[in-house]
Amino acid sequence: MLFVPCCRIFEIPIMASSSPTHFSLSLDPSSSSTSLLNLQTQRTILGSKDKSKDFEKTQLRIPVSFRKKAVNLQMMASGKSPGLTQEANDRTYEATIDREDNAGVFDDMKQRFLAFKKLKYMDNLEHFKKLADAQAPKFLVIACADSRVCPSAVLGFQPGEAFTVRNIANLVPSYESGPTETKAALEFSVNTLNVENILVIGHSRCGGIQALMGMQGEGDSRSFIHNWVIVGKKAKESTKAVASNLHFDHQCQHCEKASINHSLERLLGYPWIEEKVRKGSLSLHGGYYDFVNCTFEKWTVDYGESRGKKEGSGIAVKNRSVW
């Protein structure tokens, strides 16, 4: 036989400096809401004229594991087996916690936005009014979608300074391939916004490059990821040709940089990009962000030297520096 305690209220007196405080922890097995337990704070204020302030009621968030045990106790007391009912309750509790955590995330986001509005937008109101009418960025940035490598955060781009497109592994598809958002961004930024620089940024420990290097053949045709990263196939082939004896991680690191140069070479395959580079109104740059050691390597395509190279043999670079 299972004995269930008949007393459902535990009182713990706590002495404060001015008045005693009692905490009552109450568990009501008949209540339909068991995700939170009520914590009643009863504070006796000696000599107080306002009796309406004698009690304060707050709620205590009880750990999920404790709540699960409480529900088990209720089920056993009623002669029922937890089973599927308990699983359903678990999912309900977890969903409740997820909603609470999600609300907290957006609270943080709200505070960051309000800080931006106060410290940047309002302090530079004339600048943002001009941006509302038109944009004239100097850069098109092609970067990876990885959450750790936001170009604005890493390189300090401010609103209006860089037109940015981000994709898996910061790849540039060939001019002859089908339409993609990256090609649309290239066309708009180069032909309409007249950017002066295109910067392709790769980074360390790139998951897209790891997927490319780990693929067998053409990969899984059903995978959106494989169908995209195959764009970097030439970078993989060049890496295998010179670094096949290295550990897989080092092969990936080599390919991360090789893919940047292959993308820069592909950019020269777009007629309207090549024309502007030839005339000197557009420059192509590569960048590699190593977030393990927090370094940034930057280089520029040497168009004159690259023209003398056989097609597909790579590009010549200049002005290489490490920050």
VEXMILUM-514929 format. One record per residue (C-alpha): residue number from 1; residue in three letters; chain; z, y, x. Coordinates in nm, 4 decimals. Last residue first. Example, Ala and Ser with C-alpha at 12.3 -4.5 7.8 and 13.67 -1.06 7.14 Angstrom:
% VEXMILUM-514929
<atom k="2" r="SER" c="A" up="0.7140" north="-0.1060" east="1.3670"/>
<atom k="1" r="ALA" c="A" up="0.7800" north="-0.4500" east="1.2300"/>
This chain:
% VEXMILUM-514929
<atom k="323" r="TRP" c="A" up="-3.9584" north="4.1478" east="4.5550"/>
<atom k="322" r="VAL" c="A" up="-4.2282" north="3.9501" east="4.7354"/>
<atom k="321" r="SER" c="A" up="-4.5612" north="4.1078" east="4.8273"/>
<atom k="320" r="ARG" c="A" up="-4.9298" north="4.0175" east="4.8384"/>
<atom k="319" r="ASN" c="A" up="-5.1614" north="4.3161" east="4.8657"/>
<atom k="318" r="LYS" c="A" up="-5.4757" north="4.1024" east="4.8717"/>
<atom k="317" r="VAL" c="A" up="-5.6294" north="3.7986" east="4.7043"/>
<atom k="316" r="ALA" c="A" up="-5.9516" north="3.6004" east="4.7354"/>
<atom k="315" r="ILE" c="A" up="-6.0475" north="3.3770" east="4.4455"/>
<atom k="314" r="GLY" c="A" up="-6.1104" north="3.0077" east="4.3972"/>
<atom k="313" r="SER" c="A" up="-6.3898" north="2.7655" east="4.4755"/>
<atom k="312" r="GLY" c="A" up="-6.5159" north="2.7485" east="4.1181"/>
<atom k="311" r="GLU" c="A" up="-6.8180" north="2.9654" east="4.1883"/>
<atom k="310" r="LYS" c="A" up="-6.8867" north="2.9826" east="4.5625"/>
<atom k="309" r="LYS" c="A" up="-6.7111" north="3.2711" east="4.7266"/>
<atom k="308" r="GLY" c="A" up="-6.8768" north="3.5965" east="4.8252"/>
<atom k="307" r="ARG" c="A" up="-6.7755" north="3.7617" east="4.5008"/>
<atom k="306" r="SER" c="A" up="-6.4095" north="3.6865" east="4.5746"/>
<atom k="305" r="GLU" c="A" up="-6.4128" north="3.9056" east="4.8862"/>
<atom k="304" r="GLY" c="A" up="-6.5262" north="4.2118" east="4.6925"/>
<atom k="303" r="TYR" c="A" up="-6.2997" north="4.1331" east="4.3961"/>
<atom k="302" r="ASP" c="A" up="-5.9805" north="4.1074" east="4.5978"/>
<atom k="301" r="VAL" c="A" up="-5.7476" north="3.9917" east="4.3203"/>
<atom k="300" r="THR" c="A" up="-5.4017" north="4.1436" east="4.3494"/>
<atom k="299" r="TRP" c="A" up="-5.0676" north="3.9810" east="4.4431"/>
<atom k="298" r="LYS" c="A" up="-4.7066" north="3.9752" east="4.3216"/>
<atom k="297" r="GLU" c="A" up="-4.4124" north="3.7479" east="4.3986"/>
<atom k="296" r="PHE" c="A" up="-4.0894" north="3.7995" east="4.2048"/>
<atom k="295" r="THR" c="A" up="-3.7560" north="3.6623" east="4.3200"/>
<atom k="294" r="CYS" c="A" up="-3.4498" north="3.5646" east="4.1179"/>
<atom k="293" r="ASN" c="A" up="-3.3631" north="3.2455" east="4.3111"/>
<atom k="292" r="VAL" c="A" up="-3.3813" north="3.0065" east="4.0143"/>
<atom k="291" r="PHE" c="A" up="-3.5718" north="3.2620" east="3.8051"/>
<atom k="290" r="ASP" c="A" up="-3.8758" north="3.2403" east="4.0314"/>
<atom k="289" r="TYR" c="A" up="-4.1184" north="3.4859" east="3.8734"/>
<atom k="288" r="TYR" c="A" up="-4.4779" north="3.4552" east="3.9922"/>
<atom k="287" r="GLY" c="A" up="-4.7253" north="3.7394" east="3.9484"/>
<atom k="286" r="GLY" c="A" up="-5.1016" north="3.7661" east="3.9628"/>
<atom k="285" r="HIS" c="A" up="-5.3079" north="4.0817" east="3.9367"/>
<atom k="284" r="LEU" c="A" up="-5.6501" north="4.1852" east="3.8082"/>
<atom k="283" r="SER" c="A" up="-5.7703" north="4.5448" east="3.8354"/>
<atom k="282" r="LEU" c="A" up="-5.9830" north="4.7429" east="3.5881"/>
<atom k="281" r="SER" c="A" up="-6.1746" north="5.0698" east="3.6275"/>
<atom k="280" r="GLY" c="A" up="-6.3171" north="4.9730" east="3.9675"/>
<atom k="279" r="LYS" c="A" up="-6.6803" north="4.9317" east="3.8595"/>
<atom k="278" r="ARG" c="A" up="-6.6778" north="4.5616" east="3.9547"/>
<atom k="277" r="VAL" c="A" up="-6.3489" north="4.5086" east="3.7705"/>
<atom k="276" r="LYS" c="A" up="-6.4974" north="4.6789" east="3.4629"/>
<atom k="275" r="GLU" c="A" up="-6.8064" north="4.4584" east="3.4706"/>
<atom k="274" r="GLU" c="A" up="-6.6076" north="4.1405" east="3.5312"/>
<atom k="273" r="ILE" c="A" up="-6.3921" north="4.2133" east="3.2272"/>
<atom k="272" r="TRP" c="A" up="-6.6920" north="4.2802" east="3.0015"/>
<atom k="271" r="PRO" c="A" up="-6.8654" north="3.9633" east="3.1205"/>
<atom k="270" r="TYR" c="A" up="-6.5605" north="3.7327" east="3.0810"/>
<atom k="269" r="GLY" c="A" up="-6.5923" north="3.4847" east="3.3695"/>
<atom k="268" r="LEU" c="A" up="-6.3853" north="3.7155" east="3.5908"/>
<atom k="267" r="LEU" c="A" up="-6.0913" north="3.6277" east="3.3686"/>
<atom k="266" r="ARG" c="A" up="-6.1441" north="3.2644" east="3.4617"/>
<atom k="265" r="GLU" c="A" up="-6.0694" north="3.3399" east="3.8252"/>
<atom k="264" r="LEU" c="A" up="-5.7447" north="3.5085" east="3.7236"/>
<atom k="263" r="SER" c="A" up="-5.6537" north="3.2020" east="3.5162"/>
<atom k="262" r="HIS" c="A" up="-5.7281" north="2.9732" east="3.8112"/>
<atom k="261" r="ASN" c="A" up="-5.5127" north="3.1990" east="4.0271"/>
<atom k="260" r="ILE" c="A" up="-5.2191" north="3.1693" east="3.7867"/>
<atom k="259" r="SER" c="A" up="-5.2737" north="2.7925" east="3.7555"/>
<atom k="258" r="ALA" c="A" up="-5.2341" north="2.7525" east="4.1314"/>
<atom k="257" r="LYS" c="A" up="-4.8923" north="2.9167" east="4.1218"/>
<atom k="256" r="GLU" c="A" up="-4.7443" north="2.6846" east="3.8592"/>
<atom k="255" r="CYS" c="A" up="-4.9412" north="2.3950" east="4.0120"/>
<atom k="254" r="HIS" c="A" up="-4.7507" north="2.4205" east="4.3400"/>
<atom k="253" r="GLN" c="A" up="-4.4184" north="2.4248" east="4.1557"/>
<atom k="252" r="CYS" c="A" up="-4.5294" north="2.1268" east="3.9486"/>
<atom k="251" r="GLN" c="A" up="-4.6196" north="1.9324" east="4.2613"/>
<atom k="250" r="HIS" c="A" up="-4.2795" north="2.0214" east="4.4043"/>
<atom k="249" r="ASP" c="A" up="-4.1072" north="1.8798" east="4.0977"/>
<atom k="248" r="PHE" c="A" up="-4.3219" north="1.5646" east="4.1131"/>
<atom k="247" r="HIS" c="A" up="-4.2201" north="1.4950" east="4.4736"/>
<atom k="246" r="LEU" c="A" up="-4.4984" north="1.5546" east="4.7244"/>
<atom k="245" r="ASN" c="A" up="-4.7707" north="1.3107" east="4.8341"/>
<atom k="244" r="SER" c="A" up="-5.0109" north="1.4365" east="4.5654"/>
<atom k="243" r="ALA" c="A" up="-4.9925" north="1.7886" east="4.7095"/>
<atom k="242" r="VAL" c="A" up="-5.3425" north="1.8834" east="4.8278"/>
<atom k="241" r="ALA" c="A" up="-5.5843" north="1.7141" east="4.5870"/>
<atom k="240" r="LYS" c="A" up="-5.3269" north="1.6694" east="4.3135"/>
<atom k="239" r="THR" c="A" up="-5.2740" north="2.0453" east="4.3066"/>
<atom k="238" r="SER" c="A" up="-5.6478" north="2.1162" east="4.2855"/>
<atom k="237" r="GLU" c="A" up="-5.6761" north="1.8723" east="3.9951"/>
<atom k="236" r="LYS" c="A" up="-5.3798" north="2.0221" east="3.8123"/>
<atom k="235" r="ALA" c="A" up="-5.5169" north="2.3743" east="3.8506"/>
<atom k="234" r="LYS" c="A" up="-5.8515" north="2.2502" east="3.7212"/>
<atom k="233" r="LYS" c="A" up="-5.6837" north="2.0993" east="3.4123"/>
<atom k="232" r="GLY" c="A" up="-5.5139" north="2.4268" east="3.3131"/>
<atom k="231" r="VAL" c="A" up="-5.6890" north="2.4431" east="2.9748"/>
<atom k="230" r="ILE" c="A" up="-5.5518" north="2.0902" east="2.9271"/>
<atom k="229" r="VAL" c="A" up="-5.2332" north="2.2822" east="2.8462"/>
<atom k="228" r="TRP" c="A" up="-5.3577" north="2.3526" east="2.4933"/>
<atom k="227" r="ASN" c="A" up="-5.4701" north="2.0130" east="2.3643"/>
<atom k="226" r="HIS" c="A" up="-5.1655" north="1.8580" east="2.5306"/>
<atom k="225" r="ILE" c="A" up="-4.9297" north="2.0934" east="2.3474"/>
<atom k="224" r="PHE" c="A" up="-5.1043" north="2.0522" east="2.0120"/>
<atom k="223" r="SER" c="A" up="-5.0621" north="1.6759" east="2.0495"/>
<atom k="222" r="ARG" c="A" up="-5.2957" north="1.4525" east="1.8489"/>
<atom k="221" r="SER" c="A" up="-5.5447" north="1.4301" east="2.1368"/>
<atom k="220" r="ASP" c="A" up="-5.2724" north="1.2758" east="2.3526"/>
<atom k="219" r="GLY" c="A" up="-5.3468" north="1.3470" east="2.7183"/>
<atom k="218" r="GLU" c="A" up="-5.6863" north="1.4079" east="2.8773"/>
<atom k="217" r="GLY" c="A" up="-5.6105" north="1.1660" east="3.1607"/>
<atom k="216" r="GLN" c="A" up="-5.2424" north="1.0773" east="3.1707"/>
<atom k="215" r="MET" c="A" up="-5.0327" north="1.3874" east="3.1274"/>
<atom k="214" r="GLY" c="A" up="-4.7310" north="1.4501" east="3.3533"/>
<atom k="213" r="MET" c="A" up="-4.8857" north="1.7425" east="3.5411"/>
<atom k="212" r="LEU" c="A" up="-4.9849" north="1.9183" east="3.2189"/>
<atom k="211" r="ALA" c="A" up="-4.6450" north="1.8610" east="3.0537"/>
<atom k="210" r="GLN" c="A" up="-4.4714" north="1.9910" east="3.3662"/>
<atom k="209" r="ILE" c="A" up="-4.7021" north="2.2930" east="3.3604"/>
<atom k="208" r="GLY" c="A" up="-4.6017" north="2.3649" east="2.9999"/>
<atom k="207" r="GLY" c="A" up="-4.2334" north="2.3172" east="3.0797"/>
<atom k="206" r="CYS" c="A" up="-4.2444" north="2.5825" east="3.3517"/>
<atom k="205" r="ARG" c="A" up="-3.9697" north="2.5269" east="3.6065"/>
<atom k="204" r="SER" c="A" up="-4.0535" north="2.8471" east="3.7980"/>
<atom k="203" r="HIS" c="A" up="-4.2731" north="3.1200" east="3.6546"/>
<atom k="202" r="GLY" c="A" up="-4.6242" north="3.2420" east="3.5906"/>
<atom k="201" r="ILE" c="A" up="-4.7297" north="3.6006" east="3.5202"/>
<atom k="200" r="VAL" c="A" up="-5.0898" north="3.7115" east="3.4673"/>
<atom k="199" r="LEU" c="A" up="-5.1189" north="4.0892" east="3.5053"/>
<atom k="198" r="ILE" c="A" up="-5.4271" north="4.2684" east="3.3737"/>
<atom k="197" r="ASN" c="A" up="-5.4472" north="4.6308" east="3.4839"/>
<atom k="196" r="GLU" c="A" up="-5.6285" north="4.9466" east="3.3707"/>
<atom k="195" r="VAL" c="A" up="-5.6000" north="4.8934" east="2.9974"/>
<atom k="194" r="ASN" c="A" up="-5.8908" north="5.0298" east="2.7961"/>
<atom k="193" r="LEU" c="A" up="-5.7149" north="5.0092" east="2.4580"/>
<atom k="192" r="THR" c="A" up="-6.0340" north="4.9113" east="2.2756"/>
<atom k="191" r="ASN" c="A" up="-6.2428" north="4.7029" east="2.5185"/>
<atom k="190" r="VAL" c="A" up="-5.9755" north="4.5674" east="2.7546"/>
<atom k="189" r="SER" c="A" up="-5.6761" north="4.5422" east="2.5191"/>
<atom k="188" r="PHE" c="A" up="-5.8737" north="4.4272" east="2.2169"/>
<atom k="187" r="GLU" c="A" up="-6.0946" north="4.1721" east="2.3922"/>
<atom k="186" r="LEU" c="A" up="-5.8132" north="4.0258" east="2.5995"/>
<atom k="185" r="ALA" c="A" up="-5.5797" north="4.0021" east="2.3002"/>
<atom k="184" r="ALA" c="A" up="-5.8495" north="3.8197" east="2.1013"/>
<atom k="183" r="LYS" c="A" up="-5.9005" north="3.5814" east="2.3934"/>
<atom k="182" r="THR" c="A" up="-5.5272" north="3.5060" east="2.4023"/>
<atom k="181" r="GLU" c="A" up="-5.5150" north="3.4583" east="2.0236"/>
<atom k="180" r="THR" c="A" up="-5.7749" north="3.1848" east="2.0569"/>
<atom k="179" r="PRO" c="A" up="-6.1451" north="3.1524" east="1.9686"/>
<atom k="178" r="GLY" c="A" up="-6.3440" north="2.8610" east="2.1079"/>
<atom k="177" r="SER" c="A" up="-6.4339" north="2.8021" east="2.4722"/>
<atom k="176" r="GLU" c="A" up="-6.7170" north="2.9762" east="2.6609"/>
<atom k="175" r="TYR" c="A" up="-6.4988" north="3.2537" east="2.8022"/>
<atom k="174" r="SER" c="A" up="-6.2640" north="2.9994" east="2.9557"/>
<atom k="173" r="PRO" c="A" up="-5.9034" north="2.9803" east="2.8408"/>
<atom k="172" r="VAL" c="A" up="-5.6343" north="3.1906" east="3.0131"/>
<atom k="171" r="LEU" c="A" up="-5.3010" north="3.0136" east="3.0552"/>
<atom k="170" r="ASN" c="A" up="-4.9503" north="3.1634" east="3.0594"/>
<atom k="169" r="ALA" c="A" up="-4.7860" north="2.8144" east="3.0540"/>
<atom k="168" r="ILE" c="A" up="-4.7475" north="2.8077" east="2.6730"/>
<atom k="167" r="ASN" c="A" up="-4.8525" north="3.1443" east="2.5363"/>
<atom k="166" r="ARG" c="A" up="-4.7495" north="3.5069" east="2.5563"/>
<atom k="165" r="VAL" c="A" up="-4.9670" north="3.8123" east="2.4934"/>
<atom k="164" r="THR" c="A" up="-4.8438" north="4.1560" east="2.5922"/>
<atom k="163" r="PHE" c="A" up="-4.9792" north="4.5102" east="2.5713"/>
<atom k="162" r="ALA" c="A" up="-4.7676" north="4.6904" east="2.8271"/>
<atom k="161" r="GLU" c="A" up="-4.6348" north="5.0460" east="2.8556"/>
<atom k="160" r="GLY" c="A" up="-4.5982" north="5.1549" east="2.4914"/>
<atom k="159" r="PRO" c="A" up="-4.2382" north="5.0402" east="2.4502"/>
<atom k="158" r="GLN" c="A" up="-4.0776" north="5.0047" east="2.7956"/>
<atom k="157" r="PHE" c="A" up="-4.1605" north="4.7421" east="3.0565"/>
<atom k="156" r="GLY" c="A" up="-3.8543" north="4.6641" east="3.2674"/>
<atom k="155" r="LEU" c="A" up="-3.9982" north="4.3879" east="3.4825"/>
<atom k="154" r="VAL" c="A" up="-3.7602" north="4.1049" east="3.3874"/>
<atom k="153" r="ALA" c="A" up="-3.6581" north="4.2198" east="3.0390"/>
<atom k="152" r="SER" c="A" up="-4.0016" north="4.3444" east="2.9331"/>
<atom k="151" r="PRO" c="A" up="-4.1686" north="4.0397" east="3.0883"/>
<atom k="150" r="CYS" c="A" up="-3.9494" north="3.7911" east="2.8935"/>
<atom k="149" r="VAL" c="A" up="-3.9092" north="3.4945" east="3.1284"/>
<atom k="148" r="ARG" c="A" up="-3.6186" north="3.2840" east="3.0059"/>
<atom k="147" r="SER" c="A" up="-3.7438" north="3.2341" east="2.6499"/>
<atom k="146" r="ASP" c="A" up="-4.0573" north="3.0545" east="2.7740"/>
<atom k="145" r="ALA" c="A" up="-4.3641" north="3.1916" east="2.5924"/>
<atom k="144" r="CYS" c="A" up="-4.5421" north="3.2309" east="2.9255"/>
<atom k="143" r="ALA" c="A" up="-4.7021" north="3.5589" east="3.0253"/>
<atom k="142" r="ILE" c="A" up="-5.0307" north="3.7463" east="2.9977"/>
<atom k="141" r="VAL" c="A" up="-4.9584" north="4.1152" east="3.0470"/>
<atom k="140" r="LEU" c="A" up="-5.2186" north="4.3779" east="2.9616"/>
<atom k="139" r="PHE" c="A" up="-5.1143" north="4.6913" east="3.1411"/>
<atom k="138" r="LYS" c="A" up="-5.1733" north="5.0669" east="3.1311"/>
<atom k="137" r="PRO" c="A" up="-5.0715" north="5.0956" east="2.7668"/>
<atom k="136" r="ALA" c="A" up="-5.2268" north="5.3685" east="2.5488"/>
<atom k="135" r="GLN" c="A" up="-5.0738" north="5.3383" east="2.2018"/>
<atom k="134" r="ALA" c="A" up="-5.1393" north="5.5622" east="1.9034"/>
<atom k="133" r="ASP" c="A" up="-4.9772" north="5.7628" east="1.6223"/>
<atom k="132" r="ALA" c="A" up="-4.6378" north="5.5892" east="1.6134"/>
<atom k="131" r="LEU" c="A" up="-4.6373" north="5.5947" east="1.9926"/>
<atom k="130" r="LYS" c="A" up="-4.6425" north="5.9736" east="1.9806"/>
<atom k="129" r="LYS" c="A" up="-4.3409" north="5.9745" east="1.7482"/>
<atom k="128" r="PHE" c="A" up="-4.1705" north="5.7304" east="1.9864"/>
<atom k="127" r="HIS" c="A" up="-4.2091" north="5.9735" east="2.2754"/>
<atom k="126" r="GLU" c="A" up="-4.0833" north="6.2665" east="2.0674"/>
<atom k="125" r="LEU" c="A" up="-3.7746" north="6.0698" east="1.9599"/>
<atom k="124" r="ASN" c="A" up="-3.6658" north="5.9748" east="2.3083"/>
<atom k="123" r="ASP" c="A" up="-3.2863" north="6.0039" east="2.2655"/>
<atom k="122" r="MET" c="A" up="-3.3145" north="5.8774" east="1.9063"/>
<atom k="121" r="TYR" c="A" up="-3.5127" north="5.5709" east="2.0097"/>
<atom k="120" r="LYS" c="A" up="-3.3262" north="5.4841" east="2.3277"/>
<atom k="119" r="LEU" c="A" up="-2.9480" north="5.5111" east="2.2932"/>
<atom k="118" r="LYS" c="A" up="-2.9061" north="5.5281" east="1.9148"/>
<atom k="117" r="LYS" c="A" up="-3.1890" north="5.3055" east="1.7980"/>
<atom k="116" r="PHE" c="A" up="-3.1446" north="5.0599" east="2.0837"/>
<atom k="115" r="ALA" c="A" up="-2.7703" north="5.0370" east="2.0098"/>
<atom k="114" r="LEU" c="A" up="-2.8484" north="4.9819" east="1.6410"/>
<atom k="113" r="PHE" c="A" up="-3.0888" north="4.7044" east="1.7363"/>
<atom k="112" r="ARG" c="A" up="-2.8332" north="4.5376" east="1.9630"/>
<atom k="111" r="GLN" c="A" up="-2.5702" north="4.5575" east="1.6879"/>
<atom k="110" r="LYS" c="A" up="-2.8089" north="4.4017" east="1.4353"/>
<atom k="109" r="MET" c="A" up="-2.8946" north="4.1205" east="1.6740"/>
<atom k="108" r="ASP" c="A" up="-2.5265" north="4.0422" east="1.7206"/>
<atom k="107" r="ASP" c="A" up="-2.4786" north="4.0297" east="1.3426"/>
<atom k="106" r="PHE" c="A" up="-2.7930" north="3.8162" east="1.3246"/>
<atom k="105" r="VAL" c="A" up="-2.6372" north="3.5570" east="1.5526"/>
<atom k="104" r="GLY" c="A" up="-2.3096" north="3.5690" east="1.3588"/>
<atom k="103" r="ALA" c="A" up="-2.4899" north="3.4935" east="1.0323"/>
<atom k="102" r="ASN" c="A" up="-2.6444" north="3.1897" east="1.1987"/>
<atom k="101" r="ASP" c="A" up="-2.2999" north="3.0701" east="1.3067"/>
<atom k="100" r="GLU" c="A" up="-2.1714" north="3.0917" east="0.9488"/>
<atom k="99" r="ARG" c="A" up="-2.4810" north="2.9207" east="0.8112"/>
<atom k="98" r="ASP" c="A" up="-2.4517" north="2.6443" east="1.0695"/>
<atom k="97" r="ILE" c="A" up="-2.0822" north="2.5982" east="0.9837"/>
<atom k="96" r="THR" c="A" up="-2.1676" north="2.5558" east="0.6162"/>
<atom k="95" r="ALA" c="A" up="-2.4517" north="2.3151" east="0.6966"/>
<atom k="94" r="GLU" c="A" up="-2.2117" north="2.1089" east="0.9095"/>
<atom k="93" r="TYR" c="A" up="-1.9581" north="2.0975" east="0.6265"/>
<atom k="92" r="THR" c="A" up="-2.2191" north="1.9875" east="0.3707"/>
<atom k="91" r="ARG" c="A" up="-2.3560" north="1.7238" east="0.6083"/>
<atom k="90" r="ASP" c="A" up="-2.0089" north="1.5834" east="0.6592"/>
<atom k="89" r="ASN" c="A" up="-1.9487" north="1.5832" east="0.2834"/>
<atom k="88" r="ALA" c="A" up="-2.2659" north="1.3797" east="0.2303"/>
<atom k="87" r="GLU" c="A" up="-2.1591" north="1.1323" east="0.4975"/>
<atom k="86" r="GLN" c="A" up="-1.8159" north="1.1070" east="0.3359"/>
<atom k="85" r="THR" c="A" up="-1.9719" north="1.0276" east="-0.0007"/>
<atom k="84" r="LEU" c="A" up="-2.1916" north="0.7647" east="0.1609"/>
<atom k="83" r="GLY" c="A" up="-1.8923" north="0.5641" east="0.2794"/>
<atom k="82" r="PRO" c="A" up="-1.5498" north="0.7263" east="0.2233"/>
<atom k="81" r="SER" c="A" up="-1.4114" north="0.4348" east="0.0213"/>
<atom k="80" r="LYS" c="A" up="-1.2300" north="0.5259" east="-0.2965"/>
<atom k="79" r="GLY" c="A" up="-0.8707" north="0.4438" east="-0.3977"/>
<atom k="78" r="SER" c="A" up="-0.7924" north="0.8055" east="-0.4867"/>
<atom k="77" r="ALA" c="A" up="-0.5505" north="0.8386" east="-0.1940"/>
<atom k="76" r="MET" c="A" up="-0.8152" north="0.6916" east="0.0360"/>
<atom k="75" r="MET" c="A" up="-1.0685" north="0.9544" east="-0.0662"/>
<atom k="74" r="GLN" c="A" up="-0.8222" north="1.2405" east="-0.0272"/>
<atom k="73" r="LEU" c="A" up="-0.7135" north="1.1191" east="0.3157"/>
<atom k="72" r="ASN" c="A" up="-1.0760" north="1.0866" east="0.4247"/>
<atom k="71" r="VAL" c="A" up="-1.1308" north="1.4454" east="0.3093"/>
<atom k="70" r="ALA" c="A" up="-0.8465" north="1.5659" east="0.5268"/>
<atom k="69" r="LYS" c="A" up="-0.9789" north="1.3705" east="0.8233"/>
<atom k="68" r="LYS" c="A" up="-1.3157" north="1.5429" east="0.7845"/>
<atom k="67" r="ARG" c="A" up="-1.1419" north="1.8797" east="0.7688"/>
<atom k="66" r="PHE" c="A" up="-0.9623" north="1.8097" east="1.0943"/>
<atom k="65" r="SER" c="A" up="-1.2894" north="1.7133" east="1.2681"/>
<atom k="64" r="VAL" c="A" up="-1.4583" north="2.0300" east="1.1414"/>
<atom k="63" r="PRO" c="A" up="-1.1968" north="2.2537" east="1.3000"/>
<atom k="62" r="ILE" c="A" up="-1.0021" north="2.4689" east="1.0509"/>
<atom k="61" r="ARG" c="A" up="-1.1044" north="2.8286" east="0.9978"/>
<atom k="60" r="LEU" c="A" up="-0.7914" north="3.0059" east="0.8774"/>
<atom k="59" r="GLN" c="A" up="-0.8102" north="3.2276" east="0.5762"/>
<atom k="58" r="THR" c="A" up="-0.6000" north="3.5345" east="0.5035"/>
<atom k="57" r="LYS" c="A" up="-0.3522" north="3.6379" east="0.2398"/>
<atom k="56" r="GLU" c="A" up="-0.1067" north="3.9195" east="0.2953"/>
<atom k="55" r="PHE" c="A" up="0.2094" north="3.9434" east="0.0928"/>
<atom k="54" r="ASP" c="A" up="0.4765" north="4.2122" east="0.0552"/>
<atom k="53" r="LYS" c="A" up="0.2212" north="4.4914" east="0.0234"/>
<atom k="52" r="SER" c="A" up="0.2414" north="4.5106" east="-0.3558"/>
<atom k="51" r="LYS" c="A" up="0.6176" north="4.5628" east="-0.3235"/>
<atom k="50" r="ASP" c="A" up="0.5666" north="4.9223" east="-0.2032"/>
<atom k="49" r="LYS" c="A" up="0.9121" north="5.0643" east="-0.1462"/>
<atom k="48" r="SER" c="A" up="0.9728" north="4.8567" east="0.1676"/>
<atom k="47" r="GLY" c="A" up="1.3361" north="4.8241" east="0.2687"/>
<atom k="46" r="LEU" c="A" up="1.2817" north="4.5018" east="0.4586"/>
<atom k="45" r="ILE" c="A" up="0.9185" north="4.3934" east="0.4772"/>
<atom k="44" r="THR" c="A" up="0.8939" north="4.0255" east="0.4046"/>
<atom k="43" r="ARG" c="A" up="0.5650" north="3.8845" east="0.5325"/>
<atom k="42" r="GLN" c="A" up="0.4053" north="3.5870" east="0.3655"/>
<atom k="41" r="THR" c="A" up="0.0909" north="3.4805" east="0.5402"/>
<atom k="40" r="GLN" c="A" up="-0.0936" north="3.2278" east="0.3303"/>
<atom k="39" r="LEU" c="A" up="-0.3405" north="3.0092" east="0.5178"/>
<atom k="38" r="ASN" c="A" up="-0.5874" north="2.8518" east="0.2816"/>
<atom k="37" r="LEU" c="A" up="-0.7849" north="2.5585" east="0.4076"/>
<atom k="36" r="LEU" c="A" up="-1.1616" north="2.5905" east="0.4440"/>
<atom k="35" r="SER" c="A" up="-1.4428" north="2.3387" east="0.3913"/>
<atom k="34" r="THR" c="A" up="-1.2475" north="2.1667" east="0.1160"/>
<atom k="33" r="SER" c="A" up="-1.3835" north="2.3389" east="-0.1923"/>
<atom k="32" r="SER" c="A" up="-1.3684" north="2.1001" east="-0.4860"/>
<atom k="31" r="SER" c="A" up="-0.9894" north="2.1233" east="-0.4968"/>
<atom k="30" r="SER" c="A" up="-0.8033" north="1.8161" east="-0.6185"/>
<atom k="29" r="PRO" c="A" up="-0.6780" north="1.7238" east="-0.2710"/>
<atom k="28" r="ASP" c="A" up="-0.5079" north="2.0667" east="-0.2350"/>
<atom k="27" r="LEU" c="A" up="-0.3997" north="2.1257" east="0.1224"/>
<atom k="26" r="SER" c="A" up="-0.1609" north="2.4181" east="0.1777"/>
<atom k="25" r="LEU" c="A" up="-0.0504" north="2.5597" east="0.5109"/>
<atom k="24" r="SER" c="A" up="0.2254" north="2.8133" east="0.4497"/>
<atom k="23" r="PHE" c="A" up="0.2984" north="3.0567" east="0.7309"/>
<atom k="22" r="HIS" c="A" up="0.6264" north="3.2478" east="0.7062"/>
<atom k="21" r="THR" c="A" up="0.6951" north="3.5778" east="0.8813"/>
<atom k="20" r="PRO" c="A" up="1.0393" north="3.7179" east="0.9589"/>
<atom k="19" r="SER" c="A" up="1.0677" north="4.0942" east="1.0124"/>
<atom k="18" r="SER" c="A" up="1.1020" north="4.3518" east="1.2859"/>
<atom k="17" r="SER" c="A" up="1.0515" north="4.1755" east="1.6169"/>
<atom k="16" r="ALA" c="A" up="0.8827" north="3.8786" east="1.4617"/>
<atom k="15" r="MET" c="A" up="1.0484" north="3.5496" east="1.3815"/>
<atom k="14" r="ILE" c="A" up="0.8177" north="3.2701" east="1.2814"/>
<atom k="13" r="PRO" c="A" up="0.9163" north="3.0358" east="1.0016"/>
<atom k="12" r="ILE" c="A" up="0.6898" north="2.7354" east="0.9603"/>
<atom k="11" r="GLU" c="A" up="0.6449" north="2.6193" east="0.6038"/>
<atom k="10" r="PHE" c="A" up="0.4554" north="2.3039" east="0.5258"/>
<atom k="9" r="ILE" c="A" up="0.3189" north="2.2672" east="0.1746"/>
<atom k="8" r="ARG" c="A" up="0.1765" north="1.9482" east="0.0228"/>
<atom k="7" r="CYS" c="A" up="0.4856" north="1.7396" east="-0.0249"/>
<atom k="6" r="CYS" c="A" up="0.3923" north="1.4171" east="-0.1961"/>
<atom k="5" r="PRO" c="A" up="0.3015" north="1.2480" east="0.1276"/>
<atom k="4" r="VAL" c="A" up="0.0550" north="0.9675" east="0.0597"/>
<atom k="3" r="PHE" c="A" up="0.1816" north="0.6121" east="0.0986"/>
<atom k="2" r="LEU" c="A" up="-0.0883" north="0.3472" east="0.1241"/>
<atom k="1" r="MET" c="A" up="0.0000" north="0.0000" east="0.0000"/>
